[in-house]
Amino acid sequence: MKMSEIKEMPPVELQVKGGELRQELFNLNLQKSIGTLEKSHRIGQLRKDIARVETALNAKRKAVLNSGIGVVSGKPGEVSEAK
């Protein structure tokens, strides 16, 4: 997944994508532990993709915070007002 694709996504989609990537990473780590993992390089790719998504999400949160409009909380769909 490219950073340019990630930057275009809205925060809600980024949260969903992060959850999907974490679930896939969990499944691959489970396969690794029981010895059925075929594509071991995918674990590293997923970890980097998760980091990219989190970086973009934090940048968007900071942009909203600096604009003074509202603060996006860590919970999906929840927005609180900036003071």
N, C-alpha and C positions, 0 to 999 in steps of 0.2 A: 504494500500500500504506500502510495507516494504522499509526501507532506502536502503537496499542492491540493490533492483530493481531500485530505483531512481538513485543511484550512477552510475549504468551502462549505463544510458541513455545519449545520446549526448545533448549538450545545446539546440539545436533547438527543439528536442523532449520535453525537460523539459519546454520550453516556451509554447509549444502547450498544454502540459498536464496541466500546471498552468492555462491557459486560460479555458480549459474544466472544471477544478475543480471549478474555480471561477463562471463559468456560472451555474454549477449545484448548487453551494451554493446560488447564486442569486435566482434560481428557488425554492429552498427549503425555503428560507426566504420569498419569495412571497406566497408560500403555507401556511406558518406559519401565515402570516398576515391575510389571508382570512379564516383561520381555517380548511384547508383541509390536513394539514400535518399529516402523519401517523407514520413516523419513525423519531422522533425528535432527536434521538441519532446520526443520520447521519450528522447533522449540525456540531457537535463537531468533528466528524471524518474527515469531509472535511476541516475544519479549520486547523487541525493538518497536513493533507496531503499537503495542500497549503504551510504551513510553512516548511515542509520537502523539497518540491520541490524548494522553494525559497532559502533555506539553501544550497542545493546541487548546485544550479545555481550560487549563490554568491561564493561558494568555487571554482567552475570551472573558474569563471571570475577572481578571485584572482590568481589562478594558472597560467592562461594565462598572466596576468599582470606581475607576478613575473618572468615568463620565458622570457619576452621581445619580444615575437613573434608578438603579436597583442592584442588589447583590444576588447573584445566583447561588443558592446554597448547595451543599453537597448532595442533597436528595433530589431525585428526578422530579421535575414539575413544580418544585417549590421555589418561590421568589420572595425575598423580603426587601423592604424598603431601606435605602441608605439613609443614615442620619447625619 
